[in-house]
Amino acid sequence: MGLGLGVPLLAVPTAGQYTVIIPCHNKEGTIAEVLESVFKQTKKPFEVIVIDDASTDNSLKILEKFGDKITLIANKANIGKAASINRALDFVGTPYTLILDADTVLDKAFAHEALRGFYKESVQGVSGLILPKNISSSAQKSRLLEYLVSPQSKKVQLKLGGIWTLSGCSMMWRTKFLREHKIPTDTVVEDMDVSWLAQSVKNDENEYMRLGFNPNAISYTEDPESFKEYTSQIHRWYSVKDVLENRFKHVSKGLKAIVIWTLIESLLPLIGLGAMTYLAITGQLSLLMLAIGLDLAISTSLALYLSSKYKVKYAKKTALKSIPHYYVHRFINSFMFWKALIRPKKKW
């Protein structure tokens, strides 16, 4: 079934039982394509709500052309993604809500597969496999393998008893939960914050609420083209200090264990880089070449396996070409994680 949950799935809710919310700010180049992907879903939404957050480009004009296909809300002032979503929630009348970024295109079966992730009542939110929409820059090539690796990480997290975060660019939620708790507005990592909030709530049986994951729910998102945009984005993504400080003591032991695992995982590339630097300085070049060769062999095998496993639209050749970029960006990501943990970003 692809979920790695080890339990039977309930029947998928029928068409029309979910609403799509798309916050949009200056996305004239992507918003039309995103909406078309929503309209082409095999499981149709009841309603599509788009909140234009005071765009200064032609986004609003493009949205107006869709007429009664969408419910359009135009903010007079820029209030941010989280606040825009919370405003739109007042108009939702369905049991499920899909929150979608205005630069993320959905696979036609996304909604159907995401809804399959609600396999029990305690599951409050579900996300799926994210892939880069374009693969031209070094960062985008690295992201391809990063995204392909993510389902393996998510499955481990589920077995430990939690999920670090749902993917904020495309995530399905139970509307009741969002209405009661809202998307946090005082953070730059609102997707992680609301994910941890969901996993800090207990049901009537005193069990923690859960999150779900289905890699068959695929979406394609815009990724940074320049190195500066890339480092700025991951600095924001890794600015998790406030969430850890505010939510850590309230979540399950499983999610707390995932924090320790994440910290160790983020150290491994730096430890590897230090070891290779030591081998180079001490002149142990044969060992250095062996270490690099083994590392590249593992990355190559992983790229071939994962690109076949998830049957993505990219050829194996594309995944293989991404390996050198992925290899280098692992060290950058590790450094940026610790930088953001010490000095987190406070604003978008």
Secondary structure as the mmCIF struct_conf table of DSSP 4:
data_model
#
loop_
_struct_conf.conf_type_id
_struct_conf.id
_struct_conf.beg_label_comp_id
_struct_conf.beg_label_asym_id
_struct_conf.beg_label_seq_id
_struct_conf.end_label_comp_id
_struct_conf.end_label_asym_id
_struct_conf.end_label_seq_id
BEND BEND1 LEU A 3 LEU A 3
BEND BEND2 VAL A 7 VAL A 7
HELX_LH_PP_P HELX_LH_PP_P1 PRO A 8 THR A 14
TURN_TY1_P TURN_TY1_P1 ALA A 15 GLY A 16
BEND BEND3 GLN A 17 GLN A 17
STRN STRN1 TYR A 18 CYS A 24
BEND BEND4 HIS A 25 ASN A 26
TURN_TY1_P TURN_TY1_P2 GLU A 28 THR A 30
HELX_RH_AL_P HELX_RH_AL_P1 ILE A 31 PHE A 39
TURN_TY1_P TURN_TY1_P3 LYS A 40 LYS A 40
BEND BEND5 THR A 42 LYS A 43
BEND BEND6 PHE A 46 PHE A 46
STRN STRN2 GLU A 47 ASP A 52
BEND BEND7 ALA A 54 ALA A 54
BEND BEND8 THR A 56 ASN A 58
HELX_RH_AL_P HELX_RH_AL_P2 SER A 59 GLU A 64
TURN_TY1_P TURN_TY1_P4 LYS A 65 PHE A 66
HELX_RH_3T_P HELX_RH_3T_P1 GLY A 67 LYS A 69
BEND BEND9 ILE A 70 ILE A 70
STRN STRN3 THR A 71 ALA A 74
BEND BEND10 LYS A 76 ALA A 77
HELX_RH_AL_P HELX_RH_AL_P3 LYS A 81 LEU A 89
TURN_TY1_P TURN_TY1_P5 ASP A 90 PHE A 91
BEND BEND11 THR A 94 PRO A 95
STRN STRN4 TYR A 96 LEU A 100
TURN_TY1_P TURN_TY1_P6 ALA A 102 ASP A 103
STRN STRN5 THR A 104 LEU A 106
HELX_LH_PP_P HELX_LH_PP_P2 ASP A 107 ASP A 107
TURN_TY1_P TURN_TY1_P7 LYS A 108 ALA A 109
HELX_RH_AL_P HELX_RH_AL_P4 PHE A 110 ARG A 116
TURN_TY1_P TURN_TY1_P8 GLY A 117 GLY A 117
BEND BEND12 LYS A 120 LYS A 120
TURN_TY1_P TURN_TY1_P9 GLU A 121 SER A 122
STRN STRN6 VAL A 123 PRO A 132
BEND BEND13 LYS A 133 LYS A 133
BEND BEND14 SER A 137 SER A 137
HELX_RH_AL_P HELX_RH_AL_P5 SER A 138 LEU A 160
TURN_TY1_P TURN_TY1_P10 GLY A 161 GLY A 161
BEND BEND15 TRP A 164 TRP A 164
TURN_TY1_P TURN_TY1_P11 GLY A 168 CYS A 169
STRN STRN7 SER A 170 ARG A 174
HELX_RH_AL_P HELX_RH_AL_P6 THR A 175 HIS A 181
BEND BEND16 THR A 185 ASP A 186
BEND BEND17 VAL A 188 VAL A 188
HELX_RH_AL_P HELX_RH_AL_P7 GLU A 190 ALA A 198
TURN_TY1_P TURN_TY1_P12 GLN A 199 SER A 200
STRN STRN8 LYS A 202 LYS A 202
TURN_TY1_P TURN_TY1_P13 ASP A 204 GLU A 205
BEND BEND18 ASN A 206 ASN A 206
HELX_LH_PP_P HELX_LH_PP_P3 GLU A 207 GLU A 207
STRN STRN9 TYR A 208 TYR A 208
HELX_LH_PP_P HELX_LH_PP_P4 MET A 209 MET A 209
STRN STRN10 ARG A 210 THR A 221
BEND BEND19 GLU A 225 SER A 226
HELX_RH_AL_P HELX_RH_AL_P8 PHE A 227 TRP A 237
TURN_TY1_P TURN_TY1_P14 TYR A 238 TYR A 238
HELX_RH_AL_P HELX_RH_AL_P9 LYS A 241 ARG A 247
HELX_RH_3T_P HELX_RH_3T_P2 PHE A 248 HIS A 250
BEND BEND20 VAL A 251 VAL A 251
HELX_RH_AL_P HELX_RH_AL_P10 LYS A 253 ILE A 281
TURN_TY1_P TURN_TY1_P15 THR A 282 GLY A 283
HELX_RH_AL_P HELX_RH_AL_P11 LEU A 285 LYS A 309
TURN_TY1_P TURN_TY1_P16 TYR A 310 LYS A 311
BEND BEND21 LYS A 313 TYR A 314
HELX_RH_AL_P HELX_RH_AL_P12 LYS A 316 LYS A 321
TURN_TY1_P TURN_TY1_P17 SER A 322 SER A 322
HELX_RH_AL_P HELX_RH_AL_P13 ILE A 323 ILE A 342
BEND BEND22 ARG A 343 ARG A 343
#
